Amino acid sequence: MERNLILTILFIFILYNNAFSWELYDRVIAVVNEAPIIESEVDLKFSRLKKLKKVIKNKHTYEKSRILDKFIENSLVKQTAEKESIIVSDKKIDNHMHKIMKSMNIPSIKEFRKIIENKEKISFKEYREELRASLITEQVMSIAIGVSPPTSEDAREWYKKNMKKLGFQVNIKHILIKPKNRSFAEEKRVNKLISQLRKKIISGQPFDKIAKKYSEDTKSAKNGGNLGWVNISELDPYFAGQIAKMRKVGQLSQIIKSNYGYHIVKYFGKRDVPFNLVSNKILNLLYQQKMMEQFNKWIAARKRESEIRIYMENYEKG
């Protein structure tokens, strides 16, 4: 009787901004210490997952079960946050979002929003709420879980073992010519000009001098087109793919087309990414790994202490 009553609860959903509300019957598929988890929320996440990756039919129940597990974990975190009076304000979300934008070299919220909605297949509002949940989890973890930060020796040891996974750097100079529009005539003009410049270099004219005079990458042009040592992973994909094939110091590339325009590249070498450039990222990675290990132990303990009822049909344990 109690189960039937729970499964037919009437939910009234009201949006945070109170723009509109509606009523519908939904189905409770889990209860975590009296906090319900409803089927439509799990279905919504599953629909998003299917947009991001192919999920074969016989794995649908398994994937839905894992999504429900995540909702249960989030509910336990939320309950702990409420107990500890942890609140993440909109201002804190904005500040964190701007840090992410800075690390990705994204200049505007408009561009960042477009990237998030296209890549993550969710609305920007949903992304902000997921970010809020993530920040709340971090605060709960910092209070409930004590983790000593990794040392520089830990980072250097990881670097030695995983150096090749970090990619590599190339030392290059380039000349860039940008089409002013997408017309055939403009593409033809740019191709003709950069072909002439390449012939001049082959005939013996200094690369640096031609780069200073003609290159439309104003930042590097004043230094003779010098980009110095750059991470191959940070370059335009097609541009990077062509440079990765170069082997000889002093080698001149064919004309390379990228999303920026047309390039001529002079190659000066290749090396592993130096430790000092990635040490902070490695320290953060190791810290996150430690935190996740401790979080998994903490969440397992919270599950044992909590009353969790699952009504999902064909639920598969992870």
ROROLO-431240 format. One record per residue (C-alpha): residue number from 1; x, y, z. Coordinates in pm, 1 decimal. Layout:
N
    nr          u          v          w
   NUM          X          Y          Z
...
***
This chain:
318
    nr          u          v          w
     1        0.0        0.0        0.0
     2      277.0      242.1       99.3
     3      468.6      163.1     -221.1
     4      163.0      222.6     -441.5
     5      103.9      550.8     -264.4
     6      462.9      662.3     -322.1
     7      454.8      562.8     -687.5
     8      149.0      780.2     -757.1
     9      257.0     1098.5     -579.8
    10      142.9     1421.2     -744.8
    11      438.2     1654.1     -804.2
    12      405.2     2024.2     -866.7
    13      717.2     2159.5    -1038.3
    14      794.7     2527.3    -1001.1
    15     1093.8     2675.5    -1188.8
    16     1350.3     2869.2     -988.0
    17     1275.2     3191.7    -1172.3
    18      896.6     3139.6    -1129.2
    19      851.7     3214.0    -1497.9
    20      590.9     2938.4    -1523.1
    21      476.7     2621.5    -1351.6
    22      280.5     2311.9    -1437.5
    23      140.2     2000.9    -1278.1
    24      192.3     1644.1    -1383.9
    25      190.5     1295.7    -1242.4
    26      536.5     1147.3    -1215.0
    27      681.0      830.3    -1072.9
    28      915.2      805.8     -775.6
    29     1190.3      555.5     -851.5
    30     1399.3      603.6     -535.9
    31     1378.3      760.5     -191.5
    32     1688.9      872.2       -3.3
    33     1616.9      944.8      363.7
    34     1263.4     1053.6      264.5
    35     1391.0     1268.4      -27.2
    36     1231.7     1141.9     -352.6
    37     1402.6     1094.9     -690.0
    38     1160.2     1100.4     -981.7
    39     1168.3      909.1    -1307.0
    40     1147.9     1209.6    -1541.2
    41     1475.8     1352.8    -1403.8
    42     1656.4     1025.2    -1468.6
    43     1498.2     1000.1    -1815.9
    44     1611.5     1354.7    -1895.7
    45     1971.2     1270.7    -1804.2
    46     1951.8      950.5    -2005.3
    47     1828.0     1140.8    -2312.1
    48     2122.6     1375.9    -2277.3
    49     2362.9     1080.8    -2245.7
    50     2230.4      934.7    -2571.8
    51     2305.2     1265.3    -2745.9
    52     2663.4     1254.4    -2623.0
    53     2739.5      890.7    -2700.7
    54     2587.9      582.3    -2861.5
    55     2417.0      359.3    -2605.2
    56     2330.1       12.3    -2732.2
    57     1979.7     -109.4    -2646.8
    58     2081.7     -391.0    -2411.4
    59     2277.5     -136.7    -2204.0
    60     1987.8      107.1    -2150.4
    61     1887.5      -34.5    -1811.4
    62     2250.3      -44.0    -1694.9
    63     2312.5      319.4    -1796.3
    64     1986.6      434.8    -1634.2
    65     2086.1      251.4    -1316.8
    66     2418.9      435.3    -1309.4
    67     2238.8      766.8    -1359.0
    68     2009.4      681.8    -1067.6
    69     2317.4      598.7     -856.5
    70     2448.4      947.7     -931.6
    71     2117.1     1104.2     -825.9
    72     2135.5      909.3     -499.1
    73     2491.3     1032.7     -437.1
    74     2387.5     1392.0     -515.8
    75     2096.1     1362.9     -276.2
    76     2326.9     1247.0        4.0
    77     2566.6     1533.7      -70.4
    78     2279.3     1783.2      -75.4
    79     2147.9     1656.4      258.8
    80     2495.8     1690.5      412.7
    81     2529.9     2041.4      267.0
    82     2197.9     2144.2      422.7
    83     2307.3     2000.7      756.3
    84     2636.3     2195.5      737.6
    85     2459.2     2512.2      606.8
    86     2666.6     2509.3      287.7
    87     2534.2     2748.3       19.9
    88     2687.8     2833.7     -317.9
    89     2578.7     3177.4     -438.4
    90     2524.9     3289.7     -798.4
    91     2825.8     3519.4     -759.1
    92     3049.3     3224.6     -669.0
    93     2923.3     3035.5     -975.0
    94     2998.8     3339.6    -1195.2
    95     3350.6     3369.0    -1053.5
    96     3420.0     2998.4    -1107.0
    97     3280.2     3016.4    -1458.8
    98     3510.1     3307.1    -1545.6
    99     3808.0     3103.9    -1423.0
   100     3704.4     2822.3    -1657.9
   101     3667.1     3072.4    -1944.7
   102     4013.4     3214.1    -1873.6
   103     4173.8     2867.8    -1875.5
   104     4005.0     2795.1    -2211.0
   105     4092.8     3138.1    -2358.1
   106     3724.2     3217.2    -2417.2
   107     3670.4     3596.0    -2418.0
   108     3293.3     3627.2    -2373.6
   109     3001.4     3465.5    -2190.9
   110     2813.2     3449.3    -2522.7
   111     3085.7     3234.7    -2681.3
   112     3121.6     3021.2    -2366.5
   113     2746.0     2962.8    -2357.6
   114     2746.6     2851.2    -2720.6
   115     3031.9     2603.8    -2657.2
   116     2859.7     2456.6    -2349.3
   117     2521.8     2413.6    -2517.3
   118     2674.5     2256.8    -2829.5
   119     2920.5     2031.3    -2648.1
   120     2725.0     1927.7    -2338.8
   121     2381.1     1922.6    -2507.8
   122     2215.1     2106.4    -2218.4
   123     2080.4     2455.6    -2160.1
   124     2310.2     2713.1    -2003.2
   125     2075.8     2727.8    -1701.9
   126     2115.9     2351.6    -1648.2
   127     2494.6     2389.7    -1680.9
   128     2497.8     2656.7    -1408.6
   129     2298.6     2432.2    -1175.1
   130     2532.9     2140.5    -1242.3
   131     2823.2     2372.9    -1164.6
   132     2650.7     2474.1     -840.9
   133     2610.0     2106.3     -745.0
   134     2976.9     2044.3     -823.2
   135     3089.8     2336.3     -604.3
   136     2863.8     2218.7     -321.8
   137     3018.3     1871.7     -349.9
   138     3368.0     2022.6     -328.7
   139     3275.3     2211.1      -10.9
   140     3115.8     1903.3      146.0
   141     3427.3     1703.6       60.4
   142     3657.1     1966.2      212.9
   143     3458.3     1953.0      538.9
   144     3382.0     1582.7      557.1
   145     3701.0     1447.6      402.7
   146     4055.3     1537.9      499.7
   147     4307.0     1486.0      220.6
   148     4670.5     1593.8      241.0
   149     4784.0     1767.5      -77.9
   150     5037.7     1589.4     -300.9
   151     5401.3     1700.4     -291.9
   152     5622.0     1819.3     -576.2
   153     5803.4     1483.5     -548.2
   154     5471.5     1306.5     -610.4
   155     5415.7     1525.8     -915.6
   156     5763.0     1463.5    -1054.0
   157     5724.5     1086.5    -1008.2
   158     5393.4     1096.4    -1196.9
   159     5558.0     1306.0    -1470.5
   160     5836.7     1050.7    -1518.2
   161     5587.5      767.2    -1558.5
   162     5337.3      952.9    -1778.1
   163     5550.3     1201.2    -1972.4
   164     5449.5     1063.7    -2313.5
   165     5079.3     1102.8    -2231.3
   166     5125.6     1478.9    -2208.7
   167     5199.6     1514.0    -2580.2
   168     5493.0     1720.0    -2702.5
   169     5603.8     2066.6    -2803.4
   170     5732.0     2195.9    -3135.3
   171     5958.1     2493.5    -3198.5
   172     5831.0     2675.7    -3508.4
   173     5807.3     2999.7    -3700.3
   174     5518.5     3073.1    -3933.1
   175     5376.0     3316.5    -4183.3
   176     4998.8     3360.7    -4186.2
   177     4787.3     3512.3    -4462.0
   178     4414.5     3549.3    -4388.4
   179     4138.4     3560.1    -4650.7
   180     3922.6     3870.4    -4601.1
   181     3607.7     3678.1    -4693.3
   182     3498.4     3336.6    -4818.1
   183     3474.9     3423.3    -5185.4
   184     3654.0     3215.5    -5447.7
   185     3837.1     3526.1    -5574.1
   186     3973.4     3599.3    -5225.5
   187     4086.1     3239.3    -5171.6
   188     4261.2     3254.2    -5507.8
   189     4435.9     3583.1    -5415.9
   190     4561.5     3446.4    -5082.6
   191     4681.4     3120.8    -5238.9
   192     4871.9     3311.5    -5504.5
   193     5033.9     3545.4    -5250.3
   194     5144.4     3276.3    -5005.5
   195     5276.7     3061.1    -5292.7
   196     5489.6     3356.8    -5404.5
   197     5619.1     3405.2    -5050.4
   198     5715.4     3039.8    -5024.0
   199     5906.9     3063.0    -5353.5
   200     6094.7     3367.4    -5221.7
   201     6201.9     3175.2    -4911.3
   202     6312.4     2874.4    -5118.8
   203     6513.4     3108.1    -5342.8
   204     6709.7     3226.6    -5038.6
   205     6527.0     3526.8    -4896.6
   206     6524.8     3524.1    -4511.1
   207     6211.2     3371.4    -4355.0
   208     6218.0     3625.9    -4070.9
   209     6226.3     3922.6    -4307.1
   210     5930.0     3797.3    -4513.4
   211     5733.9     3713.2    -4195.4
   212     5786.1     4066.5    -4059.3
   213     5667.6     4221.3    -4385.6
   214     5377.4     3995.8    -4484.4
   215     5251.8     3780.1    -4195.3
   216     4908.4     3874.7    -4062.7
   217     4972.5     3715.0    -3723.9
   218     5073.0     4052.4    -3580.3
   219     5193.6     3909.4    -3249.1
   220     5454.9     3677.3    -3402.2
   221     5527.8     3880.1    -3717.3
   222     5735.9     4139.1    -3529.4
   223     5958.8     3851.6    -3410.8
   224     6005.7     3708.8    -3757.6
   225     5708.7     3474.1    -3724.7
   226     5857.2     3305.1    -3417.8
   227     5604.2     3109.2    -3208.3
   228     5877.5     2945.2    -2999.6
   229     5799.1     2621.0    -2817.7
   230     5425.8     2548.0    -2832.7
   231     5218.1     2249.6    -2722.4
   232     5102.9     2061.4    -3031.2
   233     4766.4     2000.7    -2858.7
   234     4702.2     2375.7    -2837.2
   235     4731.7     2434.8    -3211.6
   236     4456.5     2425.5    -3473.8
   237     4397.1     2048.9    -3535.3
   238     4475.3     2038.2    -3908.4
   239     4765.3     2280.3    -3865.7
   240     4901.3     2061.0    -3581.7
   241     4857.4     1746.4    -3789.7
   242     5078.0     1882.3    -4068.7
   243     5346.9     2008.3    -3830.4
   244     5356.2     1671.5    -3649.6
   245     5479.9     1516.9    -3976.6
   246     5782.4     1749.1    -3996.5
   247     6113.5     1600.9    -3884.3
   248     6419.4     1801.1    -4001.8
   249     6544.2     2116.1    -3830.7
   250     6513.3     2404.4    -4077.1
   251     6248.8     2221.9    -4282.8
   252     5999.5     2441.3    -4468.5
   253     5641.0     2319.1    -4489.4
   254     5407.9     2310.1    -4783.8
   255     5122.6     2562.1    -4766.3
   256     4898.2     2466.5    -4473.3
   257     4533.9     2570.4    -4447.1
   258     4381.8     2612.4    -4100.1
   259     4074.6     2777.9    -3952.0
   260     4276.6     3100.3    -3936.1
   261     4399.9     3111.7    -4294.3
   262     4703.5     2989.8    -4490.0
   263     5045.5     2924.8    -4334.8
   264     5406.1     2855.5    -4420.9
   265     5592.4     2694.1    -4131.7
   266     5963.1     2661.0    -4056.5
   267     6042.0     2376.1    -3818.3
   268     6315.7     2387.9    -3550.6
   269     6256.7     2082.5    -3331.7
   270     6041.2     1874.4    -3102.5
   271     6057.3     1791.5    -2729.9
   272     5853.5     1650.4    -2440.5
   273     5645.8     1904.5    -2248.6
   274     5877.3     2035.7    -1970.3
   275     5784.3     1950.4    -1610.3
   276     5773.8     2312.9    -1495.0
   277     5494.8     2389.2    -1744.9
   278     5269.0     2108.4    -1623.2
   279     5362.2     2069.0    -1256.4
   280     5057.5     2263.0    -1128.9
   281     4823.0     2062.3    -1351.2
   282     4976.8     1736.4    -1227.1
   283     4946.1     1846.0     -862.4
   284     4579.8     1930.9     -921.7
   285     4523.4     1596.8    -1096.9
   286     4679.6     1400.9     -810.3
   287     4480.4     1600.0     -554.6
   288     4154.4     1534.0     -742.2
   289     4237.4     1162.2     -762.1
   290     4297.6     1147.7     -386.6
   291     3978.5     1340.6     -319.3
   292     3778.5     1108.3     -543.9
   293     3916.8      801.1     -367.9
   294     3817.7      944.5      -30.6
   295     3483.3     1065.7     -164.1
   296     3396.7      714.5     -285.7
   297     3474.1      577.5       60.3
   298     3269.1      853.9      223.1
   299     2968.7      805.8       -6.6
   300     2978.0      428.6       51.6
   301     2965.5      490.6      427.2
   302     2680.2      741.1      390.5
   303     2483.8      487.2      184.5
   304     2525.3      226.4      458.9
   305     2403.4      476.4      720.2
   306     2107.7      599.9      513.4
   307     1764.7      460.9      431.0
   308     1764.0      417.2       52.6
   309     1468.5      256.8     -124.2
   310     1487.8      188.5     -498.5
   311     1169.5      129.0     -700.8
   312     1327.5      139.6    -1046.4
   313     1222.9     -158.0    -1256.6
   314     1511.4     -391.6    -1347.9
   315     1761.6     -181.2    -1152.1
   316     2114.1     -320.1    -1200.4
   317     2364.6     -284.7     -917.6
   318     2696.4     -130.4    -1023.7
***
